[in-house]
């Protein structure tokens, strides 16, 4: 009985979080704000669904399955990376280089640095550490 | 009780998938479209996990693992293409 309550609670919480994440994607006004909703809320929603599935197979069916743990781990590792890349795409496509705040160093924002310049600076840094 | 909660979660993720589809079709910027596709993949994984509970089988987890990997690789390669104009440098 307790297991059933836990599984149902996980399912309902995951459903609400998934819905909120997807709704935020169409509701929020700014591209960077829209990035928040799916990368955080929906990832948590999937985590809830996978935990519910793990509990169900352990307590109701009676077999322990660790596939859910692998999927959860993979999703929680990759969600920040995709969020970071999409944020960089927003910065690159929607803002001009002169609108961005200063980086605080000699080098510009990474997506505006030319390949030749980057290769030159990296070769210099490598030469310094190697010497 | 689990059946009712399962139906509720199915409805929520299905509605979320529809909202993502709306955002893929009518997107204000290209980044939003990539983000909506990524969220679609995540919602599809959740639906597969719920379907596994409904049918009482662990057979669908391999499929959702592969969908997770494909979604991650496709999102990263698409954003990488937009950022650098090249996927593998």
Backbone of each chain as ProteinMPNN parsed JSONL, in Angstrom:
{"seq_chain_A": "XXXXXXXXXXXXXXXXXXXXXXXXXXXXXXXXXXXXXXXXXXXXXXXXXXXXXXXXXXXXXXXXXXXXXXXXXXXXXXXXXXXXXXXXXXXXXXXXXXXXXXXXXXXXXXXXXXXXXXXXXXXXXXXXXXX", "coords_chain_A": {"N_chain_A": [[0.836, -1.205, 0.0], [1.891, 1.23, 0.889], [3.928, 1.42, -0.963], [2.45, 1.696, -3.279], [1.293, 4.205, -2.869], [3.613, 5.773, -2.89], [4.538, 5.341, -5.506], [2.39, 6.386, -7.003], [2.473, 9.042, -6.154], [4.982, 9.842, -7.149], [4.455, 9.581, -9.881], [2.407, 11.495, -10.303], [3.693, 13.858, -9.527], [5.783, 13.922, -11.373], [4.338, 14.154, -13.751], [3.139, 16.69, -13.417], [5.415, 18.327, -13.322], [6.54, 17.843, -15.846], [4.528, 18.865, -17.489], [4.5, 21.566, -16.7], [7.074, 22.337, -17.491], [6.919, 22.045, -20.305], [4.875, 23.815, -20.83], [5.989, 26.204, -20.017], [7.779, 26.573, -22.045], [6.263, 27.57, -24.173], [5.092, 29.755, -23.013], [6.764, 31.67, -21.718], [8.359, 34.906, -22.149], [10.967, 35.632, -23.174], [13.819, 34.48, -25.082], [16.02, 33.444, -23.569], [14.791, 33.084, -21.101], [12.944, 31.171, -21.83], [14.601, 29.045, -22.087], [14.991, 28.116, -19.529], [12.726, 26.659, -18.617], [12.292, 24.006, -19.992], [14.836, 22.762, -19.65], [15.187, 22.423, -16.934], [12.691, 21.874, -15.468], [11.422, 19.875, -17.073], [13.348, 17.886, -17.186], [13.44, 17.116, -14.525], [10.859, 16.12, -14.381], [11.001, 13.836, -16.05], [12.841, 12.416, -14.535], [11.261, 11.863, -12.263], [9.305, 10.19, -13.416], [10.906, 8.016, -14.158], [11.881, 7.176, -11.692], [9.481, 6.393, -10.507], [8.895, 4.241, -12.171], [11.016, 2.544, -11.515], [10.489, 2.007, -8.789], [8.026, 0.739, -9.13], [8.706, -1.618, -10.547], [10.307, -2.814, -8.651], [8.77, -3.119, -6.263], [6.149, -3.973, -6.989], [6.21, -5.696, -9.283], [8.442, -7.159, -8.581], [11.063, -7.415, -9.437], [14.349, -6.162, -9.704], [15.307, -3.4, -11.6], [17.899, -1.795, -13.262], [18.07, -0.187, -15.423], [16.636, 2.198, -15.506], [18.048, 3.805, -13.759], [20.394, 4.182, -15.217], [19.398, 5.595, -17.438], [18.395, 7.868, -16.149], [20.768, 8.921, -15.064], [22.181, 9.451, -17.422], [20.495, 11.359, -18.653], [20.555, 13.414, -16.745], [23.185, 14.097, -16.859], [23.456, 15.016, -19.484], [21.59, 17.061, -19.838], [22.441, 19.66, -18.756], [24.511, 20.15, -20.576], [23.317, 20.318, -23.125], [21.678, 22.497, -22.559], [23.583, 24.494, -22.144], [24.766, 24.632, -24.69], [22.581, 25.467, -26.244], [22.08, 27.927, -25.09], [24.408, 29.248, -25.857], [23.975, 29.279, -28.599], [21.726, 30.98, -28.725], [22.93, 33.367, -27.805], [24.737, 33.762, -29.864], [23.151, 34.029, -32.16], [21.191, 35.993, -31.644], [22.278, 38.28, -30.554], [24.399, 41.086, -31.118], [28.001, 41.29, -31.487], [28.998, 43.64, -30.275], [27.023, 44.288, -28.462], [27.214, 42.538, -26.376], [28.298, 41.962, -22.974], [31.601, 42.915, -21.708], [34.293, 40.489, -21.812], [36.264, 40.512, -19.934], [38.847, 39.883, -20.459], [41.575, 39.524, -22.819], [40.681, 38.093, -24.938], [37.859, 37.627, -27.188], [34.235, 36.867, -27.003], [33.636, 33.359, -27.166], [32.302, 32.282, -29.448], [32.659, 34.208, -31.346], [35.288, 34.388, -31.896], [37.791, 34.044, -34.314], [38.838, 31.146, -36.207], [41.556, 31.046, -36.868], [42.721, 32.89, -35.137], [42.139, 31.733, -32.657], [43.544, 29.324, -32.87], [46.12, 30.336, -32.956], [46.421, 31.55, -30.408], [46.066, 29.35, -28.758], [48.237, 27.773, -29.537], [50.311, 29.382, -28.665], [49.869, 29.334, -25.867], [50.312, 26.65, -25.413], [53.005, 26.459, -26.073], [54.093, 27.976, -24.009], [53.519, 26.447, -21.681], [54.832, 24.144, -22.337], [57.511, 24.85, -22.4]], "CA_chain_A": [[0.0, 0.0, 0.0], [2.795, 2.376, 0.963], [4.632, 1.495, -2.246], [1.515, 2.234, -4.282], [1.18, 5.66, -2.66], [4.86, 6.404, -3.34], [4.584, 5.305, -6.977], [1.406, 7.332, -7.532], [2.955, 10.407, -5.893], [6.049, 10.11, -8.124], [3.859, 9.751, -11.212], [1.682, 12.767, -10.385], [4.672, 14.957, -9.477], [6.507, 13.966, -12.645], [3.435, 14.682, -14.768], [2.982, 18.137, -13.242], [6.661, 19.005, -13.709], [6.674, 17.772, -17.302], [3.572, 19.798, -18.104], [4.955, 22.939, -16.428], [8.232, 22.599, -18.343], [6.512, 22.227, -21.698], [4.052, 25.025, -20.911], [6.908, 27.334, -19.938], [8.434, 26.745, -23.35], [5.472, 28.438, -25.056], [4.517, 30.877, -22.276], [7.709, 32.701, -21.271], [8.516, 35.888, -23.223], [12.309, 35.882, -23.696], [14.467, 33.21, -25.432], [16.831, 32.916, -22.46], [13.851, 32.598, -20.081], [12.346, 29.925, -22.322], [15.585, 27.977, -21.899], [14.922, 27.594, -18.157], [11.623, 25.743, -18.334], [12.487, 22.603, -20.347], [16.074, 22.125, -19.187], [15.121, 22.056, -15.513], [11.446, 21.241, -15.034], [11.107, 18.636, -17.786], [14.312, 16.867, -16.782], [12.964, 16.606, -13.234], [9.666, 15.315, -14.656], [11.426, 12.517, -16.523], [13.437, 11.744, -13.384], [10.166, 11.342, -11.454], [8.688, 9.047, -14.106], [11.819, 6.871, -14.117], [11.896, 6.681, -10.305], [8.216, 5.667, -10.33], [9.026, 2.966, -12.868], [11.932, 1.696, -10.735], [9.742, 1.562, -7.61], [6.982, -0.193, -9.572], [9.262, -2.93, -10.878], [10.887, -3.43, -7.462], [7.788, -3.475, -5.228], [4.937, -4.614, -7.491], [6.56, -6.839, -10.126], [9.356, -7.976, -7.806], [12.401, -7.55, -10.032], [15.052, -4.885, -9.672], [15.871, -3.044, -12.908], [18.781, -0.637, -13.117], [18.061, 0.599, -16.654], [16.144, 3.539, -15.221], [19.144, 4.57, -13.163], [21.299, 4.571, -16.301], [18.764, 6.648, -18.243], [18.365, 9.085, -15.333], [22.132, 9.452, -14.992], [22.525, 9.996, -18.736], [19.723, 12.588, -18.884], [20.992, 14.475, -15.845], [24.507, 14.54, -17.322], [23.419, 15.688, -20.776], [20.703, 18.234, -19.846], [23.194, 20.929, -18.67], [25.345, 20.374, -21.764], [22.461, 20.835, -24.188], [21.262, 23.839, -22.16], [24.715, 25.396, -22.388], [24.952, 24.827, -26.132], [21.475, 26.252, -26.789], [22.297, 29.3, -24.634], [25.441, 29.83, -26.722], [23.35, 29.558, -29.892], [20.931, 32.201, -28.562], [23.861, 34.499, -27.739], [25.38, 33.966, -31.157], [22.213, 34.399, -33.22], [20.276, 37.086, -31.321], [22.973, 39.46, -30.038], [25.583, 41.501, -31.873], [29.189, 41.212, -30.623], [29.229, 44.848, -29.483], [26.009, 44.373, -27.408], [27.521, 41.63, -25.267], [29.188, 42.555, -21.968], [33.012, 42.546, -21.924], [34.649, 39.194, -21.247], [37.219, 40.685, -18.855], [40.159, 39.421, -20.884], [41.948, 39.999, -24.155], [39.991, 37.321, -25.983], [36.424, 37.925, -27.295], [33.341, 35.743, -26.743], [34.209, 32.208, -27.884], [31.725, 31.989, -30.759], [33.048, 35.243, -32.303], [36.733, 34.318, -32.131], [38.035, 33.327, -35.568], [39.591, 29.897, -36.026], [42.991, 31.307, -36.953], [43.12, 33.577, -33.898], [42.081, 30.754, -31.572], [44.663, 28.384, -33.043], [47.369, 31.042, -32.62], [46.509, 31.736, -28.952], [46.26, 28.037, -28.122], [49.614, 27.337, -29.798], [51.163, 30.171, -27.757], [49.703, 28.813, -24.499], [50.965, 25.342, -25.361], [54.441, 26.707, -26.071], [54.5, 28.456, -22.683], [53.507, 25.358, -20.7], [55.801, 23.132, -22.738], [58.887, 25.309, -22.203]], "C_chain_A": [[0.867, 1.249, 0.0], [3.527, 2.562, -0.36], [3.728, 2.086, -3.31], [1.381, 3.744, -4.151], [2.425, 6.36, -3.18], [4.92, 6.46, -4.86], [3.623, 6.329, -7.569], [1.868, 8.769, -7.332], [4.036, 10.767, -6.9], [5.461, 10.389, -9.499], [3.183, 11.106, -11.338], [2.664, 13.931, -10.402], [5.399, 15.07, -10.81], [5.626, 14.527, -13.755], [3.294, 16.182, -14.671], [4.238, 18.866, -13.7], [6.852, 18.988, -15.218], [5.767, 18.763, -18.003], [4.026, 21.24, -17.915], [6.138, 23.293, -17.326], [7.835, 22.871, -19.774], [5.667, 23.484, -21.864], [4.934, 26.267, -20.859], [7.578, 27.615, -21.267], [7.604, 27.621, -24.28], [4.993, 29.692, -24.34], [5.52, 32.0, -22.046], [8.104, 33.62, -22.43], [9.882, 35.919, -23.905], [12.998, 34.549, -24.023], [15.275, 32.605, -24.287], [15.954, 32.426, -21.306], [13.252, 31.265, -20.504], [13.304, 28.758, -22.149], [15.456, 27.333, -20.523], [13.931, 26.449, -18.037], [11.94, 24.303, -18.731], [13.74, 21.988, -19.741], [15.988, 21.721, -17.728], [13.865, 21.263, -15.183], [11.217, 19.906, -15.741], [12.084, 17.529, -17.43], [13.906, 16.248, -15.446], [11.736, 15.718, -13.433], [10.029, 13.922, -15.129], [12.055, 11.725, -15.387], [12.355, 11.127, -12.507], [9.531, 10.114, -12.081], [9.583, 7.818, -14.014], [11.92, 6.305, -12.706], [10.626, 5.882, -10.026], [8.297, 4.288, -10.981], [9.919, 2.0, -12.089], [11.223, 1.133, -9.509], [8.711, 0.509, -8.0], [7.582, -1.573, -9.824], [9.87, -3.606, -9.663], [9.793, -3.934, -6.519], [6.6, -4.272, -5.776], [5.286, -5.865, -8.314], [7.554, -7.761, -9.406], [10.688, -8.249, -8.479], [13.056, -6.179, -10.039], [15.623, -4.592, -11.05], [16.678, -1.769, -12.764], [18.87, 0.177, -14.399], [17.641, 2.047, -16.395], [17.24, 4.414, -14.641], [20.098, 5.06, -14.24], [20.706, 5.713, -17.11], [18.746, 7.958, -17.46], [19.734, 9.741, -15.29], [22.51, 10.127, -16.309], [21.798, 11.318, -18.977], [20.229, 13.723, -18.008], [22.391, 14.951, -16.2], [24.383, 15.391, -18.573], [22.559, 16.944, -20.771], [21.468, 19.551, -19.68], [24.011, 21.216, -19.923], [24.492, 20.932, -22.9], [21.981, 22.25, -23.845], [22.343, 24.862, -22.45], [24.869, 25.687, -23.876], [23.827, 25.687, -26.713], [21.596, 27.702, -26.332], [23.348, 29.988, -25.496], [24.873, 30.155, -28.096], [22.499, 30.817, -29.835], [21.834, 33.432, -28.572], [24.398, 34.823, -29.119], [24.402, 34.513, -32.185], [21.444, 35.68, -32.926], [20.973, 38.345, -30.821], [24.154, 39.785, -30.937], [26.79, 41.462, -30.943], [29.359, 42.45, -29.754], [28.173, 45.028, -28.384], [26.363, 43.547, -26.185], [28.417, 42.334, -24.253], [30.635, 42.123, -22.199], [33.358, 41.244, -21.228], [35.634, 39.329, -20.1], [38.598, 40.173, -19.194], [40.457, 39.941, -22.266], [41.128, 39.305, -25.231], [38.508, 37.659, -26.011], [35.586, 36.723, -26.88], [33.696, 34.607, -27.692], [33.633, 32.038, -29.276], [32.074, 33.062, -31.782], [34.541, 35.232, -32.596], [36.974, 33.528, -33.407], [38.93, 32.113, -35.302], [41.088, 30.16, -35.983], [43.499, 31.931, -35.659], [43.17, 32.589, -32.735], [43.26, 29.795, -31.651], [45.968, 29.04, -32.621], [47.521, 31.151, -31.102], [46.747, 30.404, -28.254], [47.668, 27.525, -28.336], [50.572, 28.084, -28.886], [51.114, 29.623, -26.342], [50.405, 27.474, -24.355], [52.479, 25.502, -25.305], [54.927, 27.146, -24.703], [54.55, 27.327, -21.676], [54.567, 24.321, -21.044], [57.224, 23.538, -22.412], [59.336, 25.163, -20.756]], "O_chain_A": [[0.637, 2.192, -0.758], [3.728, 3.683, -0.827], [4.169, 2.878, -4.143], [1.356, 4.475, -5.141], [2.334, 7.403, -3.828], [5.299, 7.478, -5.44], [3.968, 7.05, -8.505], [1.689, 9.615, -8.207], [4.025, 11.867, -7.453], [5.895, 11.303, -10.2], [3.349, 11.796, -12.344], [2.507, 14.874, -11.177], [5.61, 16.171, -11.319], [6.097, 15.285, -14.603], [3.321, 16.884, -15.682], [4.157, 19.89, -14.378], [7.271, 19.983, -15.809], [6.159, 19.415, -18.971], [3.953, 22.047, -18.842], [6.211, 24.401, -17.859], [8.338, 23.804, -20.398], [5.724, 24.144, -22.901], [4.681, 27.253, -21.55], [7.907, 28.76, -21.577], [8.168, 28.347, -25.098], [4.524, 30.619, -24.999], [5.164, 33.172, -22.167], [8.178, 33.168, -23.573], [9.958, 36.205, -25.1], [12.783, 33.571, -23.307], [15.224, 31.397, -24.059], [16.313, 31.476, -20.612], [13.068, 30.357, -19.694], [12.874, 27.607, -22.072], [15.767, 26.154, -20.354], [14.227, 25.41, -17.448], [11.864, 23.427, -17.87], [13.725, 20.819, -19.355], [16.651, 20.769, -17.316], [13.938, 20.139, -14.688], [10.86, 18.918, -15.1], [11.702, 16.36, -17.375], [14.006, 15.038, -15.248], [11.577, 14.702, -12.756], [9.448, 12.936, -14.676], [11.843, 10.518, -15.272], [12.503, 9.993, -12.05], [9.25, 9.127, -11.402], [9.094, 6.706, -13.817], [12.033, 5.091, -12.532], [10.674, 4.829, -9.391], [7.832, 3.296, -10.42], [9.635, 0.806, -12.005], [11.329, -0.057, -9.212], [8.535, -0.489, -7.3], [7.038, -2.581, -9.374], [9.953, -4.834, -9.62], [9.877, -5.059, -6.027], [6.095, -5.161, -5.09], [4.741, -6.945, -8.084], [7.524, -8.979, -9.586], [11.373, -9.212, -8.132], [12.418, -5.17, -10.336], [16.338, -5.419, -11.617], [16.199, -0.78, -12.211], [19.65, 1.127, -14.473], [18.194, 2.986, -16.966], [17.359, 5.594, -14.971], [20.56, 6.2, -14.2], [21.397, 6.678, -17.436], [19.036, 9.022, -18.006], [19.859, 10.954, -15.456], [23.079, 11.219, -16.324], [22.399, 12.284, -19.445], [20.325, 14.864, -18.46], [22.757, 16.082, -15.882], [25.107, 16.375, -18.728], [22.762, 17.82, -21.611], [21.172, 20.499, -20.408], [24.191, 22.374, -20.299], [24.88, 21.896, -23.56], [21.885, 23.105, -24.726], [22.065, 25.956, -22.94], [25.074, 26.833, -24.278], [24.073, 26.535, -27.57], [21.258, 28.615, -27.085], [23.209, 31.164, -25.832], [25.229, 31.168, -28.697], [22.524, 31.632, -30.757], [21.548, 34.417, -29.253], [24.506, 35.987, -29.505], [24.767, 35.365, -32.995], [21.074, 36.394, -33.858], [20.327, 39.382, -30.677], [24.826, 38.891, -31.452], [26.629, 41.589, -29.729], [29.812, 42.341, -28.615], [28.377, 45.823, -27.467], [25.876, 43.813, -25.086], [29.206, 43.205, -24.621], [30.879, 41.084, -22.813], [32.793, 40.922, -20.183], [35.835, 38.371, -19.355], [39.442, 40.04, -18.308], [39.68, 40.714, -22.827], [40.906, 39.86, -26.307], [37.935, 37.954, -24.962], [36.119, 35.695, -26.462], [34.013, 34.833, -28.86], [34.363, 31.689, -30.203], [31.822, 32.87, -32.972], [35.012, 35.983, -33.45], [36.415, 32.444, -33.569], [39.669, 32.061, -34.319], [41.807, 29.578, -35.17], [44.555, 31.561, -35.147], [44.106, 32.597, -31.936], [43.897, 29.487, -30.643], [46.822, 28.401, -32.007], [48.594, 30.886, -30.559], [47.514, 30.317, -27.295], [48.248, 26.911, -27.44], [51.535, 27.503, -28.385], [52.144, 29.459, -25.688], [51.013, 27.186, -23.324], [53.16, 24.775, -24.582], [56.012, 26.763, -24.266], [55.498, 27.233, -20.897], [55.137, 23.691, -20.153], [58.069, 22.676, -22.17], [60.47, 25.505, -20.423]]}, "seq_chain_B": "XXXXXXXXXXXXXXXXXXXXXXXXXXXXXXXXXXXXXXXXXXXXXXXXXXXXXXXXXXXXXXXXXXXXXXXXXXXXXXXXXXXXXXXXX", "coords_chain_B": {"N_chain_B": [[-5.175, 2.84, -7.904], [-2.617, 3.398, -8.82], [-3.189, 3.142, -11.492], [-4.843, 5.381, -12.044], [-3.087, 7.485, -11.46], [-1.199, 6.952, -13.369], [-2.615, 7.396, -15.729], [-3.037, 10.13, -15.458], [-0.373, 11.073, -15.587], [0.291, 10.257, -18.171], [-1.5, 11.876, -19.633], [-0.488, 14.413, -18.985], [2.167, 14.368, -20.04], [1.583, 13.844, -22.687], [0.154, 16.134, -23.41], [2.182, 17.963, -23.022], [3.904, 17.162, -25.073], [2.368, 17.894, -27.285], [2.408, 20.681, -26.958], [5.127, 21.128, -27.367], [5.287, 20.397, -30.041], [3.764, 22.416, -31.186], [5.506, 24.538, -30.632], [7.699, 23.818, -32.139], [6.724, 24.183, -34.703], [5.7, 26.875, -34.814], [7.981, 28.959, -34.117], [9.75, 31.621, -32.546], [12.516, 32.017, -32.823], [15.509, 30.395, -34.065], [16.908, 28.988, -32.1], [14.913, 28.378, -30.248], [13.504, 26.473, -31.6], [15.286, 24.315, -31.73], [15.483, 23.826, -29.006], [12.834, 23.088, -28.45], [12.689, 20.71, -29.89], [14.541, 19.179, -28.469], [13.26, 19.058, -25.978], [11.036, 17.637, -26.764], [12.17, 15.119, -27.264], [12.893, 14.433, -24.643], [10.364, 14.322, -23.433], [9.303, 12.212, -24.888], [10.873, 10.102, -23.976], [9.977, 9.994, -21.328], [7.313, 9.244, -21.792], [7.72, 6.702, -22.872], [8.806, 5.385, -20.634], [6.58, 5.47, -18.949], [4.851, 3.919, -20.454], [6.126, 1.488, -20.273], [5.625, 0.934, -17.56], [2.846, 0.654, -17.703], [2.512, -1.625, -19.309], [3.943, -3.404, -17.843], [6.529, -4.313, -18.462], [10.091, -4.463, -18.955], [11.122, -4.018, -21.378], [11.143, -1.747, -22.925], [13.109, -0.029, -22.117], [15.63, -0.138, -23.26], [15.081, 0.962, -25.736], [14.37, 3.575, -24.936], [16.786, 4.426, -23.9], [18.381, 4.517, -26.207], [16.986, 6.452, -27.641], [17.441, 8.624, -25.958], [20.234, 8.976, -26.242], [20.436, 9.508, -29.019], [18.914, 11.85, -29.181], [20.457, 13.625, -27.624], [22.906, 13.719, -29.087], [21.979, 14.723, -31.54], [20.955, 17.248, -30.83], [23.281, 18.536, -29.864], [24.893, 18.459, -32.151], [23.437, 19.997, -33.945], [23.34, 22.566, -32.697], [26.054, 23.016, -32.623], [26.65, 23.132, -35.294], [25.344, 25.504, -35.943], [26.839, 27.277, -34.43], [29.564, 27.075, -35.176], [29.58, 26.499, -37.85], [30.292, 24.023, -38.667], [30.526, 20.555, -37.914], [32.247, 18.464, -37.05], [35.411, 19.333, -36.289]], "CA_chain_B": [[-4.593, 4.162, -7.641], [-1.515, 3.576, -9.763], [-3.768, 3.324, -12.822], [-5.296, 6.766, -12.197], [-1.902, 8.35, -11.518], [-0.549, 6.694, -14.663], [-3.39, 8.107, -16.751], [-2.752, 11.556, -15.283], [0.969, 11.363, -16.109], [0.196, 10.118, -19.632], [-2.159, 13.07, -20.16], [0.407, 15.558, -18.828], [3.285, 14.324, -20.987], [1.036, 13.961, -24.037], [-0.133, 17.559, -23.621], [3.485, 18.607, -23.175], [4.399, 16.838, -26.415], [1.624, 18.747, -28.228], [2.929, 22.049, -26.826], [6.43, 21.15, -28.031], [5.053, 20.366, -31.489], [3.358, 23.784, -31.528], [6.679, 25.408, -30.578], [8.573, 23.479, -33.265], [6.162, 24.733, -35.946], [5.708, 28.331, -34.726], [9.039, 29.352, -33.194], [10.248, 32.968, -32.833], [13.917, 31.997, -33.249], [15.995, 29.052, -34.381], [17.272, 28.324, -30.856], [13.696, 27.839, -29.636], [13.12, 25.26, -32.326], [16.168, 23.245, -31.254], [15.087, 23.552, -27.622], [11.562, 22.359, -28.473], [12.97, 19.337, -30.326], [15.202, 18.512, -27.347], [12.221, 18.772, -24.976], [10.218, 16.559, -27.334], [12.882, 13.861, -27.019], [12.795, 14.126, -23.216], [8.985, 13.899, -23.16], [9.109, 10.885, -25.476], [11.483, 9.139, -23.048], [9.058, 9.847, -20.195], [6.15, 8.464, -22.242], [8.144, 5.297, -22.999], [8.92, 4.834, -19.281], [5.216, 5.254, -18.461], [4.286, 2.798, -21.205], [6.719, 0.301, -19.659], [4.869, 0.632, -16.329], [1.498, 0.211, -18.082], [2.564, -2.986, -19.825], [4.666, -4.249, -16.906], [7.709, -4.929, -19.067], [11.271, -3.593, -18.991], [11.668, -4.132, -22.728], [11.196, -0.455, -23.61], [14.151, 0.862, -21.606], [16.703, -0.061, -24.257], [14.641, 1.935, -26.74], [14.457, 4.951, -24.44], [18.222, 4.748, -23.787], [18.868, 4.885, -27.54], [16.379, 7.743, -27.982], [18.142, 9.657, -25.184], [21.544, 9.24, -26.867], [20.233, 10.149, -30.326], [18.476, 13.219, -28.949], [21.59, 14.435, -27.161], [23.857, 13.925, -30.185], [21.408, 15.587, -32.581], [20.9, 18.629, -30.33], [24.627, 19.117, -29.807], [25.445, 18.682, -33.49], [22.714, 21.11, -34.57], [23.83, 23.827, -32.134], [27.456, 23.146, -33.01], [26.642, 23.578, -36.686], [24.978, 26.924, -35.981], [27.856, 28.092, -33.79], [30.87, 27.063, -35.833], [29.457, 26.215, -39.268], [30.978, 22.762, -38.905], [30.178, 19.691, -36.787], [33.495, 17.866, -36.555], [36.488, 20.189, -36.812]], "C_chain_B": [[-3.447, 4.432, -8.619], [-2.063, 3.834, -11.155], [-4.188, 4.766, -13.052], [-4.106, 7.702, -12.324], [-1.199, 8.198, -12.855], [-1.274, 7.427, -15.784], [-3.112, 9.6, -16.695], [-1.398, 11.916, -15.881], [0.998, 11.261, -17.625], [-0.393, 11.382, -20.244], [-1.215, 14.26, -20.119], [1.502, 15.531, -19.886], [2.788, 14.4, -22.428], [0.737, 15.404, -24.395], [1.172, 18.331, -23.822], [4.062, 18.387, -24.562], [3.696, 17.685, -27.475], [2.133, 20.188, -28.182], [4.29, 22.164, -27.511], [6.264, 21.176, -29.544], [4.631, 21.746, -31.985], [4.578, 24.694, -31.601], [7.66, 25.095, -31.713], [8.065, 24.144, -34.529], [6.199, 26.255, -35.916], [6.753, 28.758, -33.697], [9.531, 30.745, -33.549], [11.713, 32.989, -33.278], [14.358, 30.553, -33.421], [16.353, 28.276, -33.119], [16.072, 27.696, -30.167], [13.283, 26.534, -30.287], [13.981, 24.072, -31.879], [15.762, 22.827, -29.846], [13.799, 22.742, -27.58], [11.791, 20.912, -28.915], [13.617, 18.537, -29.202], [14.188, 18.133, -26.269], [11.306, 17.657, -25.451], [10.858, 15.2, -27.077], [12.73, 13.451, -25.56], [11.381, 13.645, -22.864], [8.708, 12.514, -23.739], [9.717, 9.812, -24.587], [10.56, 8.899, -21.859], [7.853, 9.001, -20.586], [6.509, 6.989, -22.372], [8.256, 4.641, -21.629], [7.53, 4.537, -18.719], [4.573, 4.058, -19.167], [4.841, 1.47, -20.68], [5.995, -0.087, -18.378], [3.503, 0.05, -16.684], [1.504, -1.241, -18.52], [3.293, -3.933, -18.886], [5.869, -4.95, -17.497], [8.875, -3.939, -19.085], [11.869, -3.513, -20.394], [11.913, -2.765, -23.363], [12.354, 0.421, -23.156], [15.354, 0.947, -22.532], [16.357, 0.981, -25.305], [14.786, 3.351, -26.215], [15.906, 5.374, -24.24], [18.751, 5.245, -25.137], [18.28, 6.225, -27.969], [17.083, 8.869, -27.245], [19.469, 10.014, -25.843], [21.382, 9.979, -28.189], [19.822, 11.608, -30.153], [19.613, 14.123, -28.536], [22.538, 14.757, -28.314], [23.278, 14.887, -31.226], [21.337, 17.035, -32.11], [22.277, 19.28, -30.367], [25.166, 19.38, -31.205], [24.741, 19.845, -34.188], [23.223, 22.453, -34.034], [25.272, 24.085, -32.551], [27.559, 23.65, -34.45], [26.309, 25.058, -36.775], [26.086, 27.8, -35.42], [29.126, 28.207, -34.625], [30.775, 26.831, -37.344], [30.058, 24.892, -39.664], [30.673, 21.877, -37.706], [31.427, 19.052, -36.187], [34.651, 18.655, -37.154], [37.789, 19.411, -36.889]], "O_chain_B": [[-3.318, 5.526, -9.168], [-1.506, 4.625, -11.916], [-3.931, 5.326, -14.118], [-4.094, 8.597, -13.169], [-0.672, 9.162, -13.411], [-0.648, 8.005, -16.673], [-2.97, 10.26, -17.724], [-1.266, 12.917, -16.586], [1.643, 12.067, -18.295], [0.121, 11.905, -21.233], [-1.133, 15.029, -21.076], [1.748, 16.535, -20.555], [3.47, 14.946, -23.295], [1.012, 15.858, -25.506], [1.262, 19.222, -24.666], [4.637, 19.297, -25.159], [4.319, 18.14, -28.435], [2.275, 20.839, -29.217], [4.579, 23.17, -28.159], [6.993, 21.875, -30.247], [5.064, 22.2, -33.045], [4.689, 25.52, -32.506], [8.366, 25.982, -32.194], [8.856, 24.618, -35.344], [6.669, 26.877, -36.868], [6.43, 28.903, -32.518], [9.717, 31.043, -34.729], [12.115, 33.879, -34.028], [13.683, 29.619, -32.988], [16.141, 27.065, -33.05], [16.178, 26.623, -29.575], [12.784, 25.618, -29.633], [13.475, 22.969, -31.676], [15.703, 21.639, -29.528], [13.67, 21.818, -26.777], [11.167, 19.993, -28.384], [13.293, 17.367, -28.998], [14.24, 17.036, -25.713], [10.851, 16.833, -24.658], [10.172, 14.243, -26.716], [12.474, 12.285, -25.257], [11.212, 12.693, -22.102], [7.965, 11.73, -23.149], [9.15, 8.728, -24.451], [10.373, 7.761, -21.427], [7.415, 8.144, -19.818], [5.708, 6.12, -22.026], [7.859, 3.488, -21.456], [7.313, 3.499, -18.094], [3.841, 3.284, -18.55], [4.136, 0.462, -20.643], [5.768, -1.269, -18.119], [3.047, -0.911, -16.065], [0.613, -2.008, -18.154], [3.271, -5.145, -19.1], [6.203, -6.062, -17.087], [8.674, -2.732, -19.214], [12.976, -3.008, -20.58], [12.776, -2.624, -24.229], [12.58, 1.49, -23.723], [16.025, 1.977, -22.59], [17.201, 1.778, -25.715], [15.26, 4.237, -26.927], [16.231, 6.552, -24.391], [19.466, 6.245, -25.211], [18.967, 7.043, -28.581], [17.306, 9.941, -27.808], [19.802, 11.19, -25.991], [22.09, 10.949, -28.459], [20.301, 12.49, -30.865], [19.736, 15.246, -29.024], [22.93, 15.908, -28.504], [23.984, 15.758, -31.734], [21.619, 17.952, -32.881], [22.435, 20.41, -30.83], [25.82, 20.397, -31.437], [25.37, 20.594, -34.936], [23.504, 23.368, -34.808], [25.664, 25.225, -32.801], [28.417, 24.466, -34.786], [26.9, 25.789, -37.57], [26.268, 28.933, -35.866], [29.694, 29.29, -34.765], [31.777, 26.953, -38.049], [30.313, 24.645, -40.843], [30.569, 22.379, -36.588], [31.64, 19.093, -34.976], [34.854, 18.652, -38.368], [38.812, 19.957, -37.304]]}, "name": "protein", "num_of_chains": 2, "seq": "XXXXXXXXXXXXXXXXXXXXXXXXXXXXXXXXXXXXXXXXXXXXXXXXXXXXXXXXXXXXXXXXXXXXXXXXXXXXXXXXXXXXXXXXXXXXXXXXXXXXXXXXXXXXXXXXXXXXXXXXXXXXXXXXXXXXXXXXXXXXXXXXXXXXXXXXXXXXXXXXXXXXXXXXXXXXXXXXXXXXXXXXXXXXXXXXXXXXXXXXXXXXXXXXXXXXXXXXXXXX"}
